[in-house]
Amino acid sequence: MAGRRLTNPAGSSNDLRGDVLRVLGVLKVATADQIQRIASPHLTYRHTTKATASERKTARTAAHAGALSDLRRHGLAENGGTTRAGESLRNLTTKGLEAASYELGRPLTEMGSTARGAGSSGATHPMAVNETIIAMLRPKPDLRLLTPEPPEAKAAAQAAADAPGGIGTIASYATEAPLPATGTWGAPGKGGAQADIVLTAPQDQIPLLFIEVDNCHETAEEIAAKLLKYSRFFKRTIKDTDGKDKSMWRTRWMARVAERGEAPHPPVLIVFNHIGARDPNRTVPRLQELTRPLWAGEPADGFSSYDRKIPIIATGLRNLRAHGPNGPVFLRFGRTHMQPLRDAIGNPRRDAVLARRAERARAQQEEYQEQLRRAAEQKRAEREAARPACVGCGTKFDNDRWENTQLSPEPGHRWHPTLCEPCEAKTVAAADQAERDRLEAEAAETAETAEKARGWRSRFRPGQAS
């Protein structure tokens, strides 16, 4: 214990520091409160008996604040200024970013920057990005760690645990991802974009989602220009390891491949955090008009095809916090109703049409197979009706006997095509016995004749008296 205190004066454990590194490796700059809500959500429901909200926050974030202090001592983290609400910001150093890459199992080249200086102006955009990730994650508290807490705290934790879940883990998210329309991943050229958040959670049916967070400072035209950069990036192809051209984004991320002639681009979610002067309710309709060529589908047979189109979805951070990704708070451009995220990303009309087609095809195949079955049964019945029977006992011939009688329909010495094998064997045996009897009778008759002849000759032998 003394050694740990000397190395880590705040007394943090390896696991706790690892949690902080993973969270900061994704968020880049964050408050102790945000780190705690992601890494240890059960602490949100502890220390509820403290008198003020400030005291409760200080108590529940104390462990992570201590871990941050120890990481700073090791040169892995540093103070990054304060938010506009006065909360301290922390970010990783270059050394800390490298350590976080090991914790996340992610190449250092994909880790982004250290975000040093982001807090000089309050870090309003990074804070909105962090809150978006937390709202998408909806971390669940471990109820086993809340046994000694008051009933009202445990009830609140239970409600959070029972609520619809979020998407992925903290390792499913990345921030500051370059989308180079020119240049390389490591040295992007002009004309590209940088995604605020990239979500990869195939285990939750979200293989790839790009997220843009807007604090309502940008105009619809400015957001449309960024989406146009997304389009340029999605259309860019490069040589893959097999020497074939491939969409550049597919060399880093995975998503569903072309299916039945349709290969839409990855979806882009725009999250509006209404702290700026612009009204999202006015921005979204204008943005839809400006970006129609990017997202509008082409009429297909009963649905719209979005081949090489970008599914663009919009929501508000407040609604996202309240309902999570499973709530009907997402508007897909081109649609008039709100949907859960997975439905908004997908193409349910197309899925329904294809499902009906598949069902019809299945029914037709079953009907065809039934027709084949009935035809086979009828053929078998006709064959059975034509199957010959033994004229001796009336037993139906088996297949081998029937085939042999068809090959040799003419009777022979020991071949009786109108009889079954047992009757034929009896008939042949009877014929053999009759032949043996005939031969024996002939032999006996011959012997008898010979005997009579000998008796006659002896009676008339020369010199014998009469």
Long-range contacts (C-beta under 8 A, 24 or more apart in sequence): 8-70, 8-73, 9-69, 9-70, 9-73, 10-65, 10-66, 10-67, 10-69, 10-70, 11-66, 12-63, 12-66, 12-67, 12-69, 12-70, 16-63, 16-64, 16-66, 16-67, 17-67, 17-70, 17-71, 18-103, 19-64, 19-67, 20-64, 20-67, 20-68, 20-71, 20-77, 21-71, 21-76, 21-92, 21-96, 21-99, 21-100, 21-103, 22-100, 22-103, 22-104, 22-170, 22-171, 23-170, 24-77, 24-90, 24-91, 24-92, 24-96, 24-100, 25-92, 25-97, 25-100, 25-101, 25-103, 25-104, 25-106, 25-111, 26-104, 26-133, 26-170, 26-171, 26-173, 26-174, 26-175, 27-126, 27-129, 27-130, 27-133, 27-175, 28-91, 28-92, 28-112, 28-113, 28-114, 28-115, 28-118, 28-126, 28-175, 28-176, 29-80, 29-89, 29-90, 29-91, 29-115, 29-118, 29-119, 29-123, 29-126, 30-89, 30-90, 30-91, 30-126, 30-130, 31-83, 31-87, 31-88, 31-89, 31-90, 31-127, 32-61, 32-64, 32-65, 32-68, 32-87, 32-88, 32-90, 33-57, 33-61, 33-87, 34-127, 34-130, 34-131, 34-134, 35-61, 35-64, 35-68, 35-90, 36-60, 36-61, 36-63, 36-64, 37-134, 37-139, 38-133, 38-134, 38-137, 38-139, 38-170, 39-64, 39-170, 40-64, 41-139, 41-140, 41-141, 41-142, 41-160, 42-141, 42-142, 42-143, 42-145, 42-146, 42-157, 44-141, 44-157, 45-141, 45-146, 45-149, 45-153, 45-154, 45-156, 45-157, 45-160, 46-146, 46-149, 46-153, 48-149, 48-150, 48-152, 48-153, 49-150, 71-96, 78-116, 80-115, 80-116, 80-117, 80-118, 80-119, 80-123, 81-117, 81-118, 81-119, 81-120, 81-122, 81-123, 82-119, 82-122, 83-119, 83-122, 83-123, 83-124, 83-127, 84-122, 84-124, 89-118, 89-119, 89-123, 91-115, 91-116, 91-118, 91-119, 104-171, 105-171, 106-171, 106-174, 109-185, 109-186, 110-174, 110-177, 110-252, 112-174, 112-175, 112-176, 112-177, 113-176, 124-215, 124-275, 125-196, 125-213, 125-215, 128-213, 128-215, 128-271, 128-273, 128-275, 128-317, 129-175, 129-196, 129-197, 129-213, 131-273, 131-317, 131-321, 132-196, 132-197, 132-211, 132-213, 132-271, 132-273, 132-317, 132-320, 133-170, 133-173, 133-197, 135-166, 135-317, 135-320, 135-321, 135-324, 136-166, 136-167, 136-168, 136-173, 136-199, 136-211, 136-320, 136-324, 136-325, 137-166, 137-167, 137-168, 137-169, 137-170, 137-173, 138-163, 138-164, 138-165, 138-166, 138-324, 138-325, 139-166, 140-165, 163-324, 164-324, 164-326, 164-327, 165-324, 165-326, 166-324, 166-325, 167-199, 167-201, 167-204, 167-206, 167-325, 167-341, 168-199, 168-200, 168-201, 168-203, 168-204, 168-206, 172-199, 172-200, 172-201, 173-197, 173-198, 173-199, 174-198, 174-200, 177-210, 179-210, 179-229, 179-230, 179-233, 179-249, 180-233, 180-236, 180-248, 181-229, 181-232, 181-233, 181-236, 185-252, 191-229, 191-232, 192-229, 192-232, 192-233, 193-226, 193-229, 193-230, 193-233, 198-253, 200-253, 200-254, 202-254, 205-342, 206-341, 206-342, 206-345, 207-253, 207-254, 207-255, 207-256, 208-253, 208-254, 208-255, 208-266, 208-267, 209-266, 209-267, 209-268, 209-269, 209-345, 210-266, 210-267, 210-268, 210-269, 211-268, 211-269, 211-270, 211-271, 212-268, 212-269, 212-270, 212-271, 213-270, 213-271, 213-273, 213-317, 214-270, 214-271, 214-272, 214-273, 215-273, 215-275, 215-276, 216-272, 216-273, 216-274, 216-275, 216-276, 216-277, 216-278, 216-279, 216-280, 216-283, 217-276, 217-277, 217-278, 218-278, 219-278, 219-283, 220-283, 220-284, 220-286, 220-287, 220-290, 221-290, 223-270, 223-283, 223-287, 224-287, 224-290, 224-291, 227-268, 227-291, 227-294, 227-310, 227-312, 228-291, 228-294, 230-265, 230-268, 230-310, 231-265, 231-294, 231-310, 234-265, 234-266, 234-310, 235-308, 260-354, 261-305, 261-307, 262-305, 262-306, 262-307, 262-347, 262-350, 263-307, 263-308, 264-306, 264-307, 264-308, 264-309, 264-310, 264-311, 264-347, 265-308, 265-309, 265-310, 265-311, 266-310, 267-310, 267-311, 267-312, 267-313, 267-345, 268-310, 268-311, 268-312, 268-313, 269-313, 269-314, 269-315, 269-330, 269-341, 270-312, 270-313, 270-314, 270-315, 271-314, 271-315, 271-316, 271-317, 271-320, 272-314, 272-315, 272-316, 272-317, 273-316, 273-317, 274-316, 274-317, 274-318, 280-314, 280-316, 284-314, 284-331, 287-314, 287-333, 288-333, 288-334, 291-333, 292-333, 295-333, 295-334, 296-334, 297-334, 300-350, 301-353, 302-349, 302-353, 303-347, 303-349, 303-350, 303-352, 303-353, 304-334, 304-347, 304-349, 304-350, 305-350, 306-347, 311-344, 311-345, 313-341, 313-344, 313-345, 388-418, 390-418, 390-419, 390-420, 390-423, 391-418, 391-419, 392-419, 392-420, 392-423, 392-426, 392-427, 393-420, 393-422, 393-423, 395-420
